[in-house]
Each structure stands twice: as structure tokens, then as C-alpha cells.
Amino acid sequence: MTRRQALSHARKLLATNNIEGASLEAELLLRYALKIDRIQLYTEPDQGLTPQQEETYRHCIERRLKGEPSAYIVGHREFFGLDFYVDKNVLIPRPETELLVEQAIVRSRKYSAPVIVDVGTGCGAIATSLALNLPNARIYATDVSEVAVNVARCNCQKHRVQDRISLLIGNMLKPLPESVDIIVANLPYVRTTNLPQVNTIGFEPCLALDGGADGLGIIHQLCIQAKDKLLSSGCLLMEIGMGQGTAVTNLLHDIFSQASIKIILDLSGIARVVCLTLPSY
Ligand SMILES: C[S@@+](CC[C@H](N)C(=O)[O-])C[C@H]1O[C@@H](n2cnc3c(N)ncnc32)[C@H](O)[C@@H]1O
């Protein structure tokens, strides 16, 4: 079988089984099985696969057809222009979370050396992106999952920011040794009853998705913890789910009566990030 035939066969198979982006997914899996880049794939389309390569590719396609996300199959995913190692212990970073990183960068610029925490760091994509874009920042990254923190450690080393990011295991802000200027958080916000509708369910860790009965249980706890850990003029930035803007704004108003609260929309007009800024005392 040639590369061209392998690609065409898998594209059809994935599309017939309603896999979104079947064409790109087939290409990603073939490149992974053959260990080649895009240019090699398209400049030498008539090269044949070895029996071992055919077997690896077939196995990848089978896994994808069973619903396993391609990022877990190939072991990495791009986020904020950087490549991150991922496995089943961490949520696969989503493109919509890049807005949270952009906002954190903009708000950190008023500090010469901001102290930042990424809460629920998962694979460490947010903390690493911030470290690389804010060379003077000192960054903490926390997660309650020890196995997730191990993945974050791999990514900090991969991007050579291990000396700039302190990884801490524990409940949100509890392990922090000091107060911070900026809190950034993409915490679980899916209602427990909606979990079966998440198309990666059974593959991504529930701990990374389940936000409790109303989806806001963990976000609410973070807002309470932030009261003791956010410095004057500091900023709390949280990603939220669709339709959660008003509820999160209300709970923030109850806890921080003096703060200014802003909702930031993504490019599709969906309320995606809540930004709270404390007054200077
Ligand atoms: C939605 S995932 C986000 C992962 C990563 N920040 C990203 O954006 O790709 C939420 C993360 O929060 C972590 N988490 C859940 N409950 C937590 C808690 N109480 N304290 C700290 N981390 C928590 C999960 O283990 C998971 O890694």
C-alpha cells in the first residue's frame, strides 16, 4: 500500500464513522505511524509502507474509531504555538483556552516581575506558555492530580522553563507559599449530568472535567480561596463554560464587593473568560 492509498482509505473510514476533521486526522495518524513530516508525506506520496508501518497505522486508526482522541494516540498537541506532551492523565489543551493565556499576558504587562499561578495546570500548557511569553514572571502551577503534575514537569523540561515554574500538588491555591498578582485557572466546569455528552468521555480524566452538580463547584471554591491569596490590584482570570457568565459574575460580586468584573467573549461571541481585578488598597 502506498502513502496516498493509506491516506485515502483512512480518510474514508474515519469520515464514514463521523469522525470530525477526518482528513486531517488521517494525515496526523499516518505521519505518526511513518515518523515523517508533512512535506515528506506530500512530496513522496507513492512510497510504499512497510508491513510494520501498515500494522502501526491500522492500529492507530482502530483506536481513533473507538473514540480515543488523536492527541493521546500520537502523544502530543499544539497549544499557543507550542508542542506539548499529553497522555490519558491530563486534559488535552483546547484552542479556546488560548484566550485565557492572551488575557493573562496582557494583564501581566503592568508588572515588571509578576507572580502568577496557573491553577489546575494539567499538562502545564498555560504555565509554560506564560513563562515563555513573560520572561520576568515567576510562576506557580498547581494541580490536585499528582500524575498530571508529572506530565506538566515533562513539558516544563521540554520547553526549558523548569527553573521558572514551581509545580505544586494540592487543592488549588492551598499549596501556594505566598500571595500572587495574577491567578489564571481553567478548572473543571462541566455539570456532572452533562459529562456523558463530552465526546472524549471515557478517555480524558473525569477529574479534569467534572464541575459538580451545577458545574461551578470548583470555580466557586477557587473564588473563596482567592480572597486570601490575591494581592491588591491583582487579577483573577478564569475560563468558564457556555452560559456560566452571569452565575460566575454573581458569585464573584458576593465574595469581592469592591472588585471590577469583566466578561471576555471569544471570537464566536461566547462568554469564555471572567476577569476580576481588585482595587489597590
Ligand atoms: C479543565 S482541566 C485544565 C487543564 C489545563 N489547565 C488546560 O487548560 O489544558 C482542569 C485541571 O484541574 C485539575 N483539578 C481539578 N480539581 C482540582 C483542585 N481541587 N485543585 C487543583 N487542581 C484541580 C484537574 O486535575 C485538571 O488537570
The ligand as a Gaussian input file, in Angstrom:
#p B3LYP/6-31G(d) Opt

LIG

0 1
 C      -10.053000      21.521000      32.629000
 S       -8.523000      20.776000      33.164000
 C       -7.410000      22.040000      32.604000
 C       -6.016000      21.583000      32.376000
 C       -5.102000      22.679000      31.783000
 N       -5.026000      23.828000      32.659000
 C       -5.593000      23.113000      30.419000
 O       -6.162000      24.212000      30.300000
 O       -5.414000      22.355000      29.453000
 C       -8.666000      21.033000      34.900000
 C       -7.473000      20.609000      35.742000
 O       -7.792000      20.947000      37.097000
 C       -7.345000      19.925000      37.949000
 N       -8.136000      19.999000      39.195000
 C       -9.386000      19.548000      39.440000
 N       -9.746000      19.834000      40.718000
 C       -8.699000      20.499000      41.280000
 C       -8.452000      21.049000      42.556000
 N       -9.377000      20.997000      43.517000
 N       -7.268000      21.646000      42.794000
 C       -6.319000      21.693000      41.817000
 N       -6.493000      21.184000      40.585000
 C       -7.662000      20.601000      40.313000
 C       -7.527000      18.654000      37.155000
 O       -6.708000      17.625000      37.644000
 C       -7.164000      19.131000      35.754000
 O       -5.802000      18.928000      35.492000

